[in-house]
Amino acid sequence: MLISSPEVAESLLKQNVNACKANYPRDVAKSLPEDVKPGVYYGWAKVDTEAVHKMVVNIGWCPFYQNKELSIETHVMHDFGRDFYGATLKICVIGYLRPEKNFTSIEKLIETIKQDIENAHAALDLPESIMFKDDSFFTDQ
Ligand SMILES: Cc1cc2nc3c(=O)[nH]c(=O)nc-3n(C[C@H](O)[C@H](O)[C@H](O)COP(=O)(O)O)c2cc1C
């Protein structure tokens, strides 16, 4: 699955894990195929003309926050040292990690996301994942 759109970057995860989190606008989530299974996925991400980096993305309703609308929250595994409001984020989603869960505390949510990041790191080091890093999706305008 390939997604490309201007995005909005923000906050909490950035403070807790050293990387960039970006939210696509709501209409991007609404445009996803109906049969996309909610949950946490891994793949590759490119912000504007930066290099392609590893990412994990949550596609779902964030039960911890009881969101009413589907969202796409991408966590790019790279510290860019700046914010990305209005940047274009391209993501190539290549594998599924787990379903969304509810948590009794924000600490448990953050621990789980840190584990997701470790799992994604390992999965993305496999040859069948690395080949997508050079996909023309990232080089085509
Ligand atoms: C990799 C990843 C996994 C996530 N997993 C869950 C989850 O299982 N349940 C949930 O309610 N929210 C999940 N979220 C969404 C978080 O609730 C949300 O991104 C986080 O609280 C930070 O929100 P903020 O930066 O907008 O404050 C996940 C987000 C990411 C990036």
The ligand as an SDF file (V2000), in Angstrom:
LIG
                    3D

 31 33  0  0  0  0  0  0  0  0999 V2000
    3.3860    2.6600   15.9830 C   0  0  0  0  0  0  0  0  0  0  0  0
    2.1600    3.1570   16.6830 C   0  0  0  0  0  0  0  0  0  0  0  0
    1.3510    2.2490   17.3670 C   0  0  0  0  0  0  0  0  0  0  0  0
    0.2070    2.6840   18.0250 C   0  0  0  0  0  0  0  0  0  0  0  0
   -0.5800    1.7800   18.6730 N   0  0  0  0  0  0  0  0  0  0  0  0
   -1.6980    2.1890   19.3000 C   0  0  0  0  0  0  0  0  0  0  0  0
   -2.5440    1.2500   19.9770 C   0  0  0  0  0  0  0  0  0  0  0  0
   -2.3220    0.0360   19.9870 O   0  0  0  0  0  0  0  0  0  0  0  0
   -3.6420    1.7380   20.6180 N   0  0  0  0  0  0  0  0  0  0  0  0
   -3.9490    3.0740   20.6300 C   0  0  0  0  0  0  0  0  0  0  0  0
   -4.9430    3.4500   21.2280 O   0  0  0  0  0  0  0  0  0  0  0  0
   -3.1800    3.9870   19.9840 N   0  0  0  0  0  0  0  0  0  0  0  0
   -2.0620    3.5820   19.3200 C   0  0  0  0  0  0  0  0  0  0  0  0
   -1.2730    4.4870   18.6650 N   0  0  0  0  0  0  0  0  0  0  0  0
   -1.6640    5.9020   18.6120 C   0  0  0  0  0  0  0  0  0  0  0  0
   -1.1890    6.6370   19.8510 C   0  0  0  0  0  0  0  0  0  0  0  0
   -2.2640    6.6180   20.7410 O   0  0  0  0  0  0  0  0  0  0  0  0
   -0.7940    8.0820   19.5710 C   0  0  0  0  0  0  0  0  0  0  0  0
   -0.0160    8.1560   18.4060 O   0  0  0  0  0  0  0  0  0  0  0  0
    0.0670    8.6060   20.7020 C   0  0  0  0  0  0  0  0  0  0  0  0
   -0.6800    8.6010   21.8640 O   0  0  0  0  0  0  0  0  0  0  0  0
    0.6280    9.9740   20.4710 C   0  0  0  0  0  0  0  0  0  0  0  0
   -0.3570   10.9150   20.2710 O   0  0  0  0  0  0  0  0  0  0  0  0
   -0.0090   12.4700   20.0750 P   0  0  0  0  0  0  0  0  0  0  0  0
    1.3980   12.5680   19.5730 O   0  0  0  0  0  0  0  0  0  0  0  0
   -1.0130   12.9160   19.0510 O   0  0  0  0  0  0  0  0  0  0  0  0
   -0.1790   13.1210   21.3990 O   0  0  0  0  0  0  0  0  0  0  0  0
   -0.1410    4.0600   17.9990 C   0  0  0  0  0  0  0  0  0  0  0  0
    0.6700    4.9740   17.3010 C   0  0  0  0  0  0  0  0  0  0  0  0
    1.8090    4.5440   16.6410 C   0  0  0  0  0  0  0  0  0  0  0  0
    2.6510    5.5250   15.8910 C   0  0  0  0  0  0  0  0  0  0  0  0
  1  2  1  0
  2  3  1  0
  2 30  2  0
  3  4  2  0
  4  5  1  0
  4 28  1  0
  5  6  2  0
  6  7  1  0
  6 13  1  0
  7  8  2  0
  7  9  1  0
  9 10  1  0
 10 11  2  0
 10 12  1  0
 12 13  2  0
 13 14  1  0
 14 15  1  0
 14 28  1  0
 15 16  1  0
 16 17  1  0
 16 18  1  0
 18 19  1  0
 18 20  1  0
 20 21  1  0
 20 22  1  0
 22 23  1  0
 23 24  1  0
 24 25  2  0
 24 26  1  0
 24 27  1  0
 28 29  2  0
 29 30  1  0
 30 31  1  0
M  END
$$$$
